């Protein structure tokens, strides 16, 4: 599988994080995220929910975990990829088909999430920067995605 067009580079307030997107696992989610990145949706968005030993969540335009994009929610694409350190997966509400723009990166194994959340990528560079993201629920003076780009 070629990485061309499937690398998302997040310039964060803690440094660069590169995520290899996995259209083979979640083609609709990857296409949706690429569209949002292309529109600058994630630029300036904060990491609003960051739980030590678990995950860092971002992608809410309000910075509170209550919002999404202007597009409809996505149908789930649960797959066999495990939730392990560096996994990028979609956040959602109670409904399996409620993912929209929010996603999280796992700090550690979180296998209890397997096949209940849509895995769409993995961090291949800069995981040490993810580790530095300020913790909290909600986070005081949170870290941000300065810009997101696809290459």
Secondary structure in CASP SS format (residue, H / E / C, confidence):
PFRMAT SS
TARGET T0000
AUTHOR 0000-0000-0000
METHOD secondary structure of the structure
MODEL  1
X C 1.00
X C 1.00
X C 1.00
X C 1.00
X C 1.00
X C 1.00
X E 1.00
X E 1.00
X E 1.00
X E 1.00
X E 1.00
X E 1.00
X C 1.00
X C 1.00
X E 1.00
X E 1.00
X E 1.00
X E 1.00
X E 1.00
X E 1.00
X E 1.00
X C 1.00
X C 1.00
X C 1.00
X C 1.00
X C 1.00
X H 1.00
X H 1.00
X H 1.00
X H 1.00
X H 1.00
X H 1.00
X H 1.00
X H 1.00
X H 1.00
X H 1.00
X H 1.00
X H 1.00
X C 1.00
X C 1.00
X C 1.00
X C 1.00
X C 1.00
X C 1.00
X C 1.00
X E 1.00
X E 1.00
X E 1.00
X E 1.00
X E 1.00
X E 1.00
X C 1.00
X C 1.00
X C 1.00
X E 1.00
X E 1.00
X E 1.00
X E 1.00
X C 1.00
X C 1.00
X C 1.00
X C 1.00
X C 1.00
X C 1.00
X C 1.00
X C 1.00
X C 1.00
X C 1.00
X C 1.00
X C 1.00
X C 1.00
X C 1.00
X C 1.00
X E 1.00
X C 1.00
X C 1.00
X C 1.00
X C 1.00
X C 1.00
X C 1.00
X C 1.00
X C 1.00
X C 1.00
X C 1.00
X C 1.00
X C 1.00
X E 1.00
X E 1.00
X E 1.00
X E 1.00
X C 1.00
X C 1.00
X C 1.00
X C 1.00
X C 1.00
X C 1.00
X C 1.00
X C 1.00
X E 1.00
X C 1.00
X C 1.00
X C 1.00
X E 1.00
X E 1.00
X E 1.00
X E 1.00
X C 1.00
X C 1.00
X C 1.00
X C 1.00
X H 1.00
X H 1.00
X H 1.00
X C 1.00
X C 1.00
X C 1.00
X C 1.00
X C 1.00
X E 1.00
X E 1.00
X E 1.00
X E 1.00
X E 1.00
X E 1.00
X E 1.00
X C 1.00
X H 1.00
X H 1.00
X H 1.00
X H 1.00
X H 1.00
X C 1.00
X C 1.00
X C 1.00
X C 1.00
X E 1.00
X E 1.00
X C 1.00
X C 1.00
X C 1.00
X C 1.00
X C 1.00
X C 1.00
X E 1.00
X E 1.00
X E 1.00
X E 1.00
X E 1.00
X E 1.00
X E 1.00
X C 1.00
END
